[in-house]
């Protein structure tokens, strides 16, 4: 029987590489971003930034959004058991793709934008707002009205999510060498496309180059961790291989786990806002957020652990 590797060598390497890359970007972030703006390619930045839902024109992120919608619909179909039998073998991968998309889009991008409050390049160039590095709190806070935090780039996050297909193709032991090579090629193309998205967003001064590169690395770490450690997709695939079907008692367990994680994320944000308000914002009474946030986060974390262990026990004890 195929044995799943438990040593997270790839995760360790990816994390160290990401930290080194982001530290090196600190030295050139400002200069590279404005260099890209001065040497911008006409139309590239606009194409990467526009979207059919806002501008009526198809943009670079629309293809990624369409793929995510298809994967989401397929996930619900695969969770209906015998009604869609052809989707059953792909159930672990579809759950992984949807879980990764929602955790990255909601749990990472929007929460970090609000917490960091980094000013976008065009606001610094046109309105003179202070520049802050990717690891520093920026001038924005939650009472600024319409919030336009710069770090990280949501468009680039949407692009890098396509790398989930590479994990589907490369990781399955029953796939042929040709299929695995296609997975590596696909992953490389996604990284290039996401980097192109990050560059395009910097060309229009909507994002610093670290906003795009940062979310590529952060989302990639999250996807890798989700696949091998959190959802343990290879173990799920092996379960279907042995039993011929996905365990019916689990239902939409990834979504049940996800909404608990998002509540925990809100509790963590509230704690950070409360502490941050005392030192950086004009509303120190936000420290009162700690009163409901800490117990809410504690009990939500316990609920996450209970739900996770009860769901994963089906695969681990088989």
N, C-alpha and C positions, 0 to 999 in steps of 0.2 A: 504493500500500500504506500502511496505517495506520502512522504512526511513533510510537514510544513516547517520551514525554517523560522525559528523564534528569535534569533539574534538580529536586532535591528541595525545591521551594519549600514544599509543604505540610508536609513533615517539619520544616523549619527553623522555620516559623511555629508548629507544634504544640509543638515542643520549647521555644521561647522562652515561649510562653503557659503551658506547664506549669511551668517554672521560676518565672515570676512569680507564678503562682497559689499554688504551694507556699510561696514566701517570704512572701506575704501571709498565708497561713494560720498561720504561726508566731505572729503577734500575737494570734490569736483562737481557736486550736485548743482550749485548755483551757476557756475560757469558753463557747464555742459547744457543745462536747460536753456539758457539764453543764447548759446551758440546754435542750438537746434532751431530756435526761433528765428535767428538772423539768417540761417541757411536752410530755411524750411522749403519743402517741396510743395508747390501749389497744388491744392486739392487733396493731398495725402492726409493731413491733419483733419480737414473737414470731413472726409469720408469716414475716418476712424471715429470721429466724434458724433456724427449725425446718426439718427435712428428713425425708422419709419413711424414709430409711435409718437414722436415729438415733432419731427420736421417733415414727415410725409415722404422722405427719401430713404432708400435702403442704405444702411451704413455697415461698418465692419462688425459691429456687435450684434446686428440683427440675425446673422446666420447662427451665431452662437446661441442666441435666445431661442431661435426656432428649434435647434437641436435639443436644448434643455426641455422645451415643451413636449417634444416627441418622446423623450426619455421619461418624463413625468407621466404622460398618458400611458406609456408602456408599463411603467411600474404598477400603476393601479390595475391594468389589465392582468399582469402576471400575478397579482395578489388575489385574483378571483378564482384561483385554483383551476378546476377542469374546464371552465368556460373558455379559457385561452391556453390550451395545453402547449402550444408551440413557444409560448413565452416563459414557461416554467423553468427550463434550463438556464435562462438568463436572469432569473429573479434576483440572485445575490448581486449581480453586476448592476442591475437597474436600481436596486435599493442603495447601493454604493454611490451611483451617479447622482441620484436625487438628494441623498443625504449630504454629499460633498457640496453640491450646488447651494443648498439652503444654509448650511453651516458657514460656507465661505461668503455668500452674498449677504446674509442677514447677521450672522454671528460675528464675522470678521470685518467686512468692509464698512458697514454702516455704524457699528458700535465704535470701531477705532476712529472713524471720521469724527464722530461726536466727541470722543474722549480727547483726542489730540488737538483738534481745532486749528489745524495748520492753514495758513493763508495761501491761496493759490498764487502762482507767479504773476498773473495779470493784475491782481489786486496790489501786489507789491510794486509792480512797474507803474501802474496808473494812479493808485491811491496812497502809495507810500506806507502800506502796512509793514510791520517788522517781519523780517525773514526768520524762520526757525528751521532747525534741522528735523529730520524725520523722527528722531527720538525725543524731541522737545515739545512741550505744550505750546501751541500757537496762540494768536490773539483772539480767536473766536471762542465764544461760549454758547451755551444752549439757549440763551435769551437774546441772541442776535437776530431773531426772526427767521427768515429763510436761510438755512445753514448750508454753506458750501465748503465744507472742509476738504482739504486737498489730499491728505494721506489717509488711506491708499486710494488707488485708481479703481473705480468700479468697472469701467469699460475693460480695463486690462484683466481684472478678475474674471469677467465673463469669458474672455478669450482663453485664459489658461485652463478653464474648467474642461475644455475639450480634451485635455490630456488624460482624462479618465478612460477614454477609449484605448489608449496605449496600455494601461494597466489590464484592461480586459483581454487584450490580445497577447500580451507578453507573459502574463503570470500563469495562465492555465496550462498545466503539464500535458494535457492531451492535445494541445495545439501543435501543429507541425512547425518545423524550423522556418519555413516560408512565412507562416502566419506571424510568428514571433518577430521576424525581421521587419515585416510590415508594421508591426506595433512600434518597434523602435524608430522606424522612419516617420510614422505618424506623430509620435511624441516629439521628435526633432522639429517637424514642421509646425506643430502647435507652439513650441517654445519660440520659434522664429516669428510666427504670427503674433504671439502675445508681446514679444519684444517690439515688433513693428507697431502694435497698438500703443505701447508705452511711449515710443518715439513720436508717434503721431500726436498723442495728447500733449506731449511737451512742445511740439512745434507750434501749437496754438496757445501755449502758455496756460492751459487749463490744469496742468500737473507738472510737478517737478519730476525729473527722471527717476528719482528714488521712489516716488509714489507708484510708478509702474513696475520697476524692478523689484521693489519691496513686496508688492502683492503677488508677483509671480513666484517669488521664493516662499513667501508665507503660505500661499494657497497650495503650492506644491508639497510643502511639508505636511500641511493639513490633509491633503489627499492621500499621500503616502501613509501617514499615520492611520487614517480612516480605513484604508484598504487592508493593511496587514495587522494592525493592532486593535483598533476599535471594533470594526464590523467583522474582522477576520474572514474576509471574503473567500480566501482559498479553502478554509474549513467548511464554509457553506456549500461551496461547489462540490467538495468531496462528499458531503451529506447527500446531495441530490444524485451524485453518481452511484452511491451505494443503495439508496432507497427508491430512486426513480421519480421522486417528487419532493417539493418543498414542504416543510412541516406546516400543516394547516392551522395549528393552534397559535401560530405567531401572528398571523394577520399583518397589519400595517405597523409592525413593532418599531421600525426605524422612525416613522413619524411620531409615534408615541414617545420614543426616546428624544426625538428632536425638540418637541415643544417644551419638554422639561429643561433641555439644555438652553433653549432661548430664554426661558424664565430665569435660569441661573445667570445667564449673560446680562440680563436686565438688572439683576441684583448686584452683580459685580460693577456694572456701570454706575449704579446709584451710589455705591460705596466710594468709587473713584471721584464722582462728581461732588460728593459731600466733603471729602478730604481736599480736593482741588479747590473748592469754593473758598475755603478758609485762606488759602495762600495766593490764589490767582484771580478770583472773580469778585464782583461787587456785591454778591449776595451770600454772605457767610451763613445765613440761616439754612442753606442747603445741607449743612452738616447734619440736620435732622433726618435726612434721607437714610442715614446709617441705622436709625431705630427700626424701621421695617425691613430694610435691605438685608441686614445680617441674619436675623432668624429666617427670613424667606430663603436666602441663599443656602443656609444650613439644611433646612428641611427639603429643599429642592434637590440638593446634592445627594441626600439620603435616598430620595425617590428615584433619582437617576441610577444610583448604584443598585437598588433593588430591582428596577425594571431591566437594567442591563444584564445582571446576573441571571435573572429568571429567563430571559430570552436566549442568551448565549449558552445556557446549560444544555439546551437541546442538541447543540452542535458539539459541545466539548465532552459530553458524557456518552456520545454515540460510539 
